[in-house]
Amino acid sequence: MKPFLFAKVNPSPIMLRAARKELGLSTDETVVIGDTMETDILGGTQLEYKTILVLSGTTSNQDLRRYAYQPDLVVESLGHLSHPMVQSELFQLSCCSQSGS
């Protein structure tokens, strides 16, 4: 996994696509990790990237039912991404994707 970090701004589809291309990844290999449904997760979902919502931002677990789109995975914090159970879910996201590039 090669992370690509950019300045903390609302991710535009152009910026997200440029980051994916810069890393040489396909759509299936791209994951957007963010803490806000209206920007981070929406942007990733619009481009058919996998998405991980981190509950350290403005979106809570209870808020999720308000959205027509959903993240592929929800974690309490970035630290939880290294938990073995979450690693297993990440593996499932990466190996069992149905979308194209």
N, C-alpha and C positions, 0 to 999 in steps of 0.2 A: 504494500500500500504506500503510495507516494502522496503525502499531504501537500496541498497548495493553499497557502494562506494569503489573503489580501486584506486591505484596510477595512475596518469595521464600517461598512456602509450597507445600505439596503441592496441586496444582490439583484442586479438586473439580469434578465435572460442572456443578454449579450456578454456580460462579464462571466456568468457561469459557463456558458458555452466556450468562451475563449480560454478559461482555465482548464476545462476538460480537454480541449484540443492541444493546448500547450503541454499537457501531461501525456498526450498520446493515448487517452482512454476512450473507450466506447461508452455509450449511454449506460449499458449494463454494468460497467465497472465504476461508475461515478456515484458518489454518495455526498449529499449535502447534509452537514450537521449544523443545526441552528437552535436558537432558543425562542424564536418568535414564529408563530404560525403564519401571520399576515405577510411576512417578508421571506424569511429563510425557507420555511417548509413549502410555502406557495410557489416560490421560485423554482425549487427543485422538482416539485410535483408537475409544474407546467412543462418542464423539459423532460419529464418521465425519468428523472434520476431517482435513485433510492434516497429516502430522507430519514434522518434521525433527529427527533426533538429532544433537546436537553431542557429539563424543567427548572433551569437556573434563571430563566428570563421572565418575560411577562406572561407566558402561557402556562396555565396549570393543567393538571390532569382533568379536572372538572370542566375546563373550558373546551376540551376536545369535541364534545358532542355538538357544539355550535357550528362546527365546520363541515362542509360537504366533502372536503378532502381530508385525508388523514396521513400522518407520518407512517413510515414502515416500521419504525421502532421508537419507543419512548424510554429515556433513561433519566434518572434523577440528577446526574452530574456527569461531566466529562470523565471523572475518575471511574465511573461505573462502566465505561467502555472497555476497561481491561478485565472486568469480572468474567470468569469462565462461562457463566450462563449467557451473558451478553455476547461474548465472543462466538459462542455456538449460534446464536441468532444472527450475528453478522455473517457468519459463514453460510447460513441458510439463505440470507439475502443475496449473497454474491454468487452462489452456485446454482440457485434455483430460479433465477430471474426469467421472466417470459418476454420482456420488451426487447426491441431491437436497438441498433445504434443510430 
